[in-house]
Every structure is written in C-alpha cells, then in structure tokens.
Amino acid sequence: MQQQFTATEIAQAVGSSAVAYLGTGSFGETWRVQKQDQDAAYKIIYRDDSSSERLKREIQSYRRVASTNVVRLDDAFRLTIGERQCATLMFEYIDGGDLTDAISTARPTSDQLSNLASGLLHGLSALHSADLLHRDLKPANIALRGGDYSHPVILDLGLAKLLDVESITRYPQAIGTPMYMAPEQLRGERALRASDLWAVGAVLYEAATGNHPFLTSGETITWEEFFERLKEKPVAPDSIPSEISALINRCLSDPPHKRGTVAKAIVRLKGN
C-alpha cells in the first residue's frame, strides 16, 4: 500500500506539528505523534468500516497483557483527517527501529540472539495467557528498544482479528516476499498458538543468518514450490547457539503439535 496522508494533514488532525511518518502496512499507516505529555505511535486504519467502538472493546482484552515485550496499546478513536474519518489505534512509541532494520545491518551476538528468543517467547506467553494470538509475527512487527536485539517488543497485536479481516492469508498467485506464517495459516486453516511459534522459528533463523529459512530475498515462486520447501527444515549454521538451533528446529515443524508450547520453550531456554 502507498502512503495516503501528508505530514501537514496529520499535524492538523492531531493538533501537533511534531509528527513523523513511520511506515505503511497491510491495514494502514503509522505516524509518531509528540505532544507535551505524549509520545505515541498512531496506527491509522484505511478501512472506512472499522468501528472505533468495537476496537475499544477489543482493546480491553489487550489491557490484560502486561509485558515489556509487548507494545502497550493505549486507546482507539476516530481521527478526522481532512474529510475522512479513520479508526485509529494509539500505541506507545518504541524508539530503536524494528527487527527488519537490524537484520539488514548486522547479526546479533550469541547472547543477543538468546535474549531475542527469550523476549519473543515471553511476549507471546503474555499474549497467549490473555487468550490472544498474534497471527502475523514477522521482523517488521518486532521493535527493538534502543535498537538492541536483546530488547524485542512485539507490535500490531493481531490486528487481523481486531479489524475482522476475512483472511490475511488468502492465496495469491505467487509469493513475492518472505513469509512467516505457519503452514496451517497459509492453507487457510485456523491459526493456533503453535502458529505463533512457527513465526518465532522463522524470525530467529533470519535474525541469526540474515536469510529467510525457506526463501531468497526478492524471489518469486509458486505456492506448490513453497509448500514443497516447507517439508524440509533448514540447516542452522554451527555458529548459532545449540539451544537456539534446537528451538528453531522445533518451531519449524510442519505438524503444529510437534512445535510444543511457549511455556516449554521458555523452560528449555532457561535450562541451557
């Protein structure tokens, strides 16, 4: 999607000139908004039928999530931008960029990689304990506090569910960008807690190696070819700590039940 609003339009809408464009995703665009007592990220939803009241009800579920590894979601409201009324989610602003930026710059140390794994698992544990799934965990949805691999923060909080999107995994003709969704999601089946674990495995492999476990950057292949690749797990380099290699291997198991649970994964990490 293309950016739809200018800085001038956003500044007028929020009543502050201190705004900065952060990016555009599947559902809308995000802006940093600074006011006297606020430093927030505004997620502006493009869909005109997004109900702010329904979003506020959903936010109550996320208020049960208390983790430094999950972004704080503060409010939902309709923002008037020019002549448009847009449902808007207000998150805490995380300074430091996202995992996509970090991966393109440098590989994490062994300690940073272990801390990244631990942080992601603890963040998912907090979400799952509140009976919530993320469904779309990927490098672009993971911020790094201070730009440090050791301090991941899970973003977006399953916006596919929040926005009642029919499916964010409907079959396109081909894959043009790296995928982080579990095989069952890509087949159009119901997402599971184990689906989030698959994403952890894919994300950790890419953070450690700079490469997606199944795809080459910029590559376009058919779905049939992609699903064939999923049958064989990637071989983790010897430079990856053994406990992280084992975690990646379990997470990238095609049958969901073989991925284990977040709780067991955390215990295994602590034991190494």
C-alpha positions as CSV (number, residue, x, y, z in Angstrom):
1,M,0.0,0.0,0.0
2,Q,1.0,3.6,-0.6
3,Q,1.1,6.3,2.0
4,Q,-2.2,8.3,1.8
5,F,-1.7,11.2,4.2
6,T,0.9,14.0,4.3
7,A,2.6,15.3,7.4
8,T,0.6,18.6,7.1
9,E,-2.7,16.6,7.2
10,I,-1.7,14.5,10.1
11,A,-0.4,17.6,12.1
12,Q,-3.7,19.3,11.6
13,A,-5.6,16.2,12.6
14,V,-3.7,15.6,15.8
15,G,-3.1,19.2,16.8
16,S,0.7,18.9,16.9
17,S,3.4,19.8,14.4
18,A,5.7,17.2,15.8
19,V,4.7,14.3,13.6
20,A,6.8,11.8,11.7
21,Y,5.8,9.1,9.2
22,L,6.8,5.6,10.3
23,G,5.5,3.4,7.5
24,T,2.6,1.8,5.8
25,G,1.4,-1.8,6.4
26,S,-1.4,-4.1,5.4
27,F,-4.1,-2.1,7.2
28,G,-3.0,1.5,7.2
29,E,-0.1,3.8,8.0
30,T,1.7,4.7,11.3
31,W,2.8,8.1,12.5
32,R,4.8,9.2,15.5
33,V,3.0,11.9,17.3
34,Q,4.6,14.0,20.0
35,K,2.8,16.4,22.3
36,Q,3.6,17.9,25.7
37,D,2.6,14.8,27.6
38,Q,2.6,12.2,24.9
39,D,5.0,10.3,22.6
40,A,2.9,7.8,20.7
41,A,2.5,5.8,17.5
42,Y,-0.8,6.4,15.8
43,K,-1.9,3.5,13.6
44,I,-4.4,5.0,11.1
45,I,-6.7,2.4,9.6
46,Y,-7.6,2.8,5.9
47,R,-10.8,0.7,6.1
48,D,-13.8,3.0,6.4
49,D,-16.0,0.4,8.1
50,S,-13.6,0.0,11.1
51,S,-15.7,0.7,14.2
52,S,-13.8,2.6,16.9
53,E,-16.3,1.3,19.5
54,R,-15.6,-2.3,18.5
55,L,-11.9,-1.6,18.6
56,K,-12.2,-0.2,22.1
57,R,-13.9,-3.4,23.2
58,E,-11.1,-5.4,21.7
59,I,-8.5,-3.2,23.5
60,Q,-9.9,-4.3,26.8
61,S,-8.6,-7.8,26.0
62,Y,-5.1,-6.4,25.4
63,R,-5.2,-4.4,28.6
64,R,-4.8,-7.8,30.3
65,V,-1.4,-8.1,28.7
66,A,1.4,-6.7,30.8
67,S,4.8,-7.4,29.4
68,T,7.8,-5.2,28.4
69,N,8.0,-7.5,25.3
70,V,4.5,-6.4,24.0
71,V,3.8,-2.9,22.9
72,R,1.3,-1.0,25.1
73,L,-2.0,-0.3,23.3
74,D,-3.5,2.8,25.0
75,D,-6.6,3.9,23.0
76,A,-8.8,3.7,19.9
77,F,-10.7,6.5,18.4
78,R,-11.8,8.0,15.1
79,L,-9.5,10.7,13.8
80,T,-10.7,13.3,11.3
81,I,-8.1,13.7,8.6
82,G,-9.3,16.2,6.0
83,E,-12.7,14.9,5.0
84,R,-12.0,11.4,6.2
85,Q,-12.9,9.7,9.4
86,C,-10.3,7.0,10.2
87,A,-10.3,4.5,13.0
88,T,-7.0,5.0,14.8
89,L,-5.1,2.9,17.4
90,M,-2.7,4.7,19.7
91,F,0.3,2.7,20.9
92,E,3.3,3.6,23.0
93,Y,6.2,4.7,20.7
94,I,9.2,2.4,20.7
95,D,12.4,4.1,19.8
96,G,15.0,2.0,18.1
97,G,13.6,0.7,14.8
98,D,12.4,-2.8,14.0
99,L,14.0,-6.1,13.5
100,T,13.9,-5.7,9.7
101,D,16.2,-2.7,10.1
102,A,18.5,-4.6,12.5
103,I,18.8,-7.7,10.3
104,S,19.8,-5.6,7.3
105,T,22.6,-4.0,9.4
106,A,24.3,-6.7,11.5
107,R,24.0,-10.1,13.0
108,P,23.3,-10.4,16.8
109,T,25.8,-11.9,19.2
110,S,25.0,-15.2,20.7
111,D,23.8,-13.5,23.9
112,Q,21.7,-11.1,21.9
113,L,20.2,-13.9,19.9
114,S,19.3,-15.8,23.1
115,N,17.8,-12.7,24.6
116,L,15.8,-12.0,21.4
117,A,14.4,-15.6,21.6
118,S,13.6,-15.2,25.3
119,G,11.9,-11.8,24.8
120,L,9.8,-13.1,21.9
121,L,8.7,-16.1,23.9
122,H,7.9,-14.1,27.0
123,G,5.9,-11.6,24.8
124,L,3.9,-14.5,23.2
125,S,3.4,-16.0,26.6
126,A,1.8,-12.8,27.8
127,L,-0.5,-12.7,24.8
128,H,-1.4,-16.4,25.0
129,S,-2.1,-16.1,28.7
130,A,-4.7,-13.5,27.8
131,D,-6.2,-15.9,25.3
132,L,-4.9,-13.8,22.4
133,L,-3.0,-14.9,19.3
134,H,-0.7,-12.6,17.2
135,R,-1.2,-14.3,13.9
136,D,1.3,-12.1,12.0
137,L,4.6,-12.1,13.8
138,K,7.4,-11.1,11.5
139,P,10.5,-8.8,11.6
140,A,8.6,-5.7,10.7
141,N,6.2,-6.4,13.6
142,I,9.0,-6.6,16.2
143,A,10.5,-3.3,17.5
144,L,13.9,-3.2,19.3
145,R,14.1,-0.9,22.3
146,G,17.2,1.2,21.8
147,G,17.9,-0.7,18.6
148,D,19.2,-3.7,20.7
149,Y,18.4,-7.3,19.6
150,S,18.2,-8.1,23.3
151,H,15.1,-6.0,23.9
152,P,12.4,-7.1,21.4
153,V,8.8,-5.7,21.6
154,I,6.0,-7.4,19.7
155,L,3.9,-4.9,17.7
156,D,0.5,-4.9,16.0
157,L,-1.1,-7.4,18.4
158,G,-3.1,-9.5,15.9
159,L,-4.7,-6.6,14.0
160,A,-6.2,-9.1,11.6
161,K,-8.5,-10.1,14.5
162,L,-9.0,-6.5,15.7
163,L,-10.1,-5.4,12.2
164,D,-12.2,-8.5,11.5
165,V,-10.3,-9.1,8.3
166,E,-11.7,-12.1,6.5
167,S,-8.2,-13.6,6.0
168,I,-4.7,-12.2,5.7
169,T,-3.6,-15.5,4.3
170,R,-5.7,-15.8,1.2
171,Y,-3.8,-17.4,-1.7
172,P,-2.1,-15.1,-4.1
173,Q,-0.8,-16.5,-7.3
174,A,2.8,-16.4,-6.0
175,I,5.0,-15.5,-3.1
176,G,6.9,-12.3,-3.7
177,T,8.1,-11.5,-0.2
178,P,9.3,-13.7,2.7
179,M,6.6,-15.5,4.6
180,Y,6.5,-16.0,8.3
181,M,3.1,-17.6,8.7
182,A,2.7,-21.3,9.7
183,P,1.7,-23.8,7.0
184,E,-1.7,-24.2,8.5
185,Q,-2.4,-20.5,8.2
186,L,-1.1,-20.5,4.6
187,R,-3.5,-23.3,3.9
188,G,-6.4,-21.1,5.1
189,E,-6.8,-23.1,8.3
190,R,-7.4,-21.7,11.8
191,A,-4.4,-20.0,13.5
192,L,-3.2,-21.7,16.6
193,R,-0.8,-20.8,19.5
194,A,1.6,-23.1,17.7
195,S,1.3,-20.9,14.6
196,D,2.9,-18.0,16.6
197,L,5.7,-20.4,17.5
198,W,6.4,-21.2,13.8
199,A,6.9,-17.5,13.3
200,V,9.4,-17.3,16.1
201,G,11.4,-20.0,14.5
202,A,11.4,-18.2,11.1
203,V,12.2,-14.9,12.7
204,L,15.1,-16.3,14.8
205,Y,16.6,-18.1,11.8
206,E,16.6,-14.9,9.8
207,A,18.0,-12.8,12.6
208,A,20.8,-15.3,13.1
209,T,21.7,-15.8,9.4
210,G,20.4,-12.8,7.6
211,N,18.3,-15.1,5.4
212,H,14.7,-16.4,5.5
213,P,14.7,-20.1,6.2
214,F,12.8,-21.0,3.0
215,L,13.0,-18.1,0.6
216,T,15.6,-15.9,-1.0
217,S,15.0,-12.2,-0.8
218,G,13.1,-10.9,-3.8
219,E,12.4,-14.4,-5.0
220,T,9.0,-15.3,-6.6
221,I,7.9,-18.9,-6.5
222,T,4.6,-20.7,-6.8
223,W,2.7,-21.9,-3.8
224,E,3.3,-25.5,-4.8
225,E,7.0,-24.9,-4.8
226,F,6.9,-23.1,-1.5
227,F,5.0,-25.9,0.3
228,E,7.5,-28.4,-1.1
229,R,10.3,-26.5,0.6
230,L,8.4,-26.5,3.9
231,K,8.8,-30.3,4.1
232,E,12.5,-29.9,4.7
233,K,13.7,-27.9,7.7
234,P,16.6,-25.5,7.1
235,V,20.0,-26.5,8.5
236,A,21.1,-24.0,11.1
237,P,24.8,-22.9,10.9
238,D,27.1,-24.1,13.7
239,S,27.6,-20.5,14.8
240,I,24.1,-20.5,16.2
241,P,23.9,-21.5,19.9
242,S,22.7,-25.1,20.3
243,E,19.7,-24.1,22.3
244,I,18.6,-21.6,19.7
245,S,19.1,-24.2,16.9
246,A,17.0,-26.7,18.8
247,L,14.3,-24.1,19.3
248,I,14.3,-23.1,15.6
249,N,14.1,-26.8,14.6
250,R,11.1,-27.4,16.9
251,C,9.3,-24.3,15.8
252,L,9.6,-25.0,12.1
253,S,7.9,-28.4,12.4
254,D,5.1,-28.8,9.9
255,P,2.7,-30.6,12.3
256,P,1.7,-27.9,14.9
257,H,1.8,-30.4,17.8
258,K,5.5,-31.0,17.3
259,R,6.3,-27.4,17.9
260,G,5.5,-27.7,21.6
261,T,4.3,-24.8,23.7
262,V,5.6,-21.4,24.5
263,A,5.9,-22.3,28.2
264,K,8.0,-25.4,27.4
265,A,10.2,-23.4,25.0
266,I,10.9,-20.9,27.8
267,V,11.8,-23.7,30.2
268,R,14.2,-25.2,27.7
269,L,15.9,-21.9,27.1
270,K,16.4,-21.3,30.8
271,G,17.8,-24.8,31.2
272,N,20.6,-24.2,28.7
